[in-house]
Amino acid sequence: MAIITLQTMSPEDISSVVELDRLCFGGLWNSQGYQRELESPNSDLLILVISENKEKIAFTSSNFESNSGYNHQSIIGIGCLWAILEEAHITILGIHPQYQRLGLGQLLLYALMRSGWERGLERATLEVAASNTSALSLYHKFGFQDVGRRRGYYQQTGEDALILWRGHLHEPEFEQVLSEWHRQVLTRIHGFEVTWEKLKVENLQSQVKSVGLANQL
Ligand SMILES: CC(C)(COP(=O)(O)OP(=O)(O)OC[C@H]1O[C@@H](n2cnc3c(N)ncnc32)[C@H](O)[C@@H]1OP(=O)(O)O)[C@@H](O)C(=O)NCCC(=O)NCCS
């Protein structure tokens, strides 16, 4: 069985996270950037770690070399929130390309929104490339609205960024919204037994198989 753990990032995760950042964003932040975030009391850095047990790895030919280790773990998701005054700025949200479309991005977004709520913040905001339809669809699903555009925001491509906004985090009804999102997140990735720190993924293997990644688990 593969287990996914949702946890706070630690300094020892930096090199793996920088590698994941490179895969997801082409190298947005380097190790100093992540170190800075880890030291900031205003940042929440969350990661998704996938663990596979020895038995599983032993029978998976592509991972045969891992046979001697008890557990093989890799970081497959990263999310970051900056608390600035009453706003939650979502600065990073990425899922390893081989694990996308399994409901894990929305799991991380839910966790970040929950963090913002626990900090007592009033609204969430972020910038996203105008052409990033996957991310836009995800954010819209969580009630974000497009409120502005920064022209030529991305230096390398010259592409515009859209500014997205999601208010009402501090209102009493938001707790109910969080419960509903929690339910939706679980429905999307059925088979998860969820606690805040540890998510048991019993059926992820079959979902991964369906997108041709059986040997990854
Ligand atoms: C954006 C990203 C985080 C989504 O993660 P994910 O794990 O693939 O997304 P999920 O499986 O949780 O999907 C949640 C929702 O996002 C949207 N979505 C995700 N991938 C999509 C795609 N390829 N096409 C259309 N919608 C998509 C859908 O609304 C989806 O809901 P649904 O499954 O009910 O259709 C991921 O694609 C990623 O890491 N991209 C590269 C980095 C990036 O662009 N980050 C955002 C920067 S602001």
The ligand as an SDF file (V2000), in Angstrom:
LIG
                    3D

 48 50  0  0  0  0  0  0  0  0999 V2000
   -2.1430   22.9320  -11.3370 C   0  0  0  0  0  0  0  0  0  0  0  0
   -1.7880   21.6350  -10.6250 C   0  0  0  0  0  0  0  0  0  0  0  0
   -1.2420   21.9660   -9.2260 C   0  0  0  0  0  0  0  0  0  0  0  0
   -3.0620   20.7720  -10.4720 C   0  0  0  0  0  0  0  0  0  0  0  0
   -2.7230   19.6210   -9.7310 O   0  0  0  0  0  0  0  0  0  0  0  0
   -3.4350   18.2160  -10.0080 P   0  0  0  0  0  0  0  0  0  0  0  0
   -3.0640   17.3100   -8.8910 O   0  0  0  0  0  0  0  0  0  0  0  0
   -3.1330   17.7390  -11.3670 O   0  0  0  0  0  0  0  0  0  0  0  0
   -4.9670   18.6370   -9.9420 O   0  0  0  0  0  0  0  0  0  0  0  0
   -6.1630   17.7490   -9.3980 P   0  0  0  0  0  0  0  0  0  0  0  0
   -6.0730   16.3660   -9.9100 O   0  0  0  0  0  0  0  0  0  0  0  0
   -6.2700   17.9400   -7.9250 O   0  0  0  0  0  0  0  0  0  0  0  0
   -7.3850   18.4520  -10.1280 O   0  0  0  0  0  0  0  0  0  0  0  0
   -8.2090   19.3760   -9.4420 C   0  0  0  0  0  0  0  0  0  0  0  0
   -8.9160   20.2270  -10.4460 C   0  0  0  0  0  0  0  0  0  0  0  0
   -7.9670   21.0240  -11.1670 O   0  0  0  0  0  0  0  0  0  0  0  0
   -8.3880   21.1630  -12.5150 C   0  0  0  0  0  0  0  0  0  0  0  0
   -7.4210   20.5160  -13.3920 N   0  0  0  0  0  0  0  0  0  0  0  0
   -6.2890   19.8870  -13.0160 C   0  0  0  0  0  0  0  0  0  0  0  0
   -5.5990   19.4600  -14.0970 N   0  0  0  0  0  0  0  0  0  0  0  0
   -6.3270   19.8260  -15.1730 C   0  0  0  0  0  0  0  0  0  0  0  0
   -6.1370   19.6770  -16.5760 C   0  0  0  0  0  0  0  0  0  0  0  0
   -5.0480   19.0690  -17.0830 N   0  0  0  0  0  0  0  0  0  0  0  0
   -7.0700   20.2080  -17.3890 N   0  0  0  0  0  0  0  0  0  0  0  0
   -8.1600   20.8280  -16.9010 C   0  0  0  0  0  0  0  0  0  0  0  0
   -8.4030   20.9860  -15.5670 N   0  0  0  0  0  0  0  0  0  0  0  0
   -7.4980   20.4950  -14.7290 C   0  0  0  0  0  0  0  0  0  0  0  0
   -9.7550   20.4860  -12.6150 C   0  0  0  0  0  0  0  0  0  0  0  0
  -10.7200   21.4480  -12.2650 O   0  0  0  0  0  0  0  0  0  0  0  0
   -9.6450   19.4560  -11.5190 C   0  0  0  0  0  0  0  0  0  0  0  0
  -10.8920   19.0540  -11.0320 O   0  0  0  0  0  0  0  0  0  0  0  0
  -11.5670   17.6920  -11.5970 P   0  0  0  0  0  0  0  0  0  0  0  0
  -10.5910   16.6080  -11.3040 O   0  0  0  0  0  0  0  0  0  0  0  0
  -12.8250   17.5800  -10.8210 O   0  0  0  0  0  0  0  0  0  0  0  0
  -11.7510   17.9190  -13.0640 O   0  0  0  0  0  0  0  0  0  0  0  0
   -0.7610   20.7950  -11.4470 C   0  0  0  0  0  0  0  0  0  0  0  0
   -1.2500   20.6740  -12.7510 O   0  0  0  0  0  0  0  0  0  0  0  0
    0.6420   21.3870  -11.4720 C   0  0  0  0  0  0  0  0  0  0  0  0
    1.4530   21.1440  -10.5730 O   0  0  0  0  0  0  0  0  0  0  0  0
    0.9440   22.1480  -12.5530 N   0  0  0  0  0  0  0  0  0  0  0  0
    2.2840   22.7030  -12.7150 C   0  0  0  0  0  0  0  0  0  0  0  0
    2.5480   23.8110  -11.7240 C   0  0  0  0  0  0  0  0  0  0  0  0
    1.4870   24.9050  -11.8120 C   0  0  0  0  0  0  0  0  0  0  0  0
    1.1410   25.3780  -12.8820 O   0  0  0  0  0  0  0  0  0  0  0  0
    1.0110   25.3220  -10.6130 N   0  0  0  0  0  0  0  0  0  0  0  0
    0.0500   26.3920  -10.4830 C   0  0  0  0  0  0  0  0  0  0  0  0
    0.8020   27.6620  -10.4540 C   0  0  0  0  0  0  0  0  0  0  0  0
   -0.2080   28.9810   -9.9130 S   0  0  0  0  0  0  0  0  0  0  0  0
  1  2  1  0
  2  3  1  0
  2  4  1  0
  2 36  1  0
  4  5  1  0
  5  6  1  0
  6  7  2  0
  6  8  1  0
  6  9  1  0
  9 10  1  0
 10 11  2  0
 10 12  1  0
 10 13  1  0
 13 14  1  0
 14 15  1  0
 15 16  1  0
 15 30  1  0
 16 17  1  0
 17 18  1  0
 17 28  1  0
 18 19  1  0
 18 27  1  0
 19 20  2  0
 20 21  1  0
 21 22  1  0
 21 27  2  0
 22 23  1  0
 22 24  2  0
 24 25  1  0
 25 26  2  0
 26 27  1  0
 28 29  1  0
 28 30  1  0
 30 31  1  0
 31 32  1  0
 32 33  2  0
 32 34  1  0
 32 35  1  0
 36 37  1  0
 36 38  1  0
 38 39  2  0
 38 40  1  0
 40 41  1  0
 41 42  1  0
 42 43  1  0
 43 44  2  0
 43 45  1  0
 45 46  1  0
 46 47  1  0
 47 48  1  0
M  END
$$$$
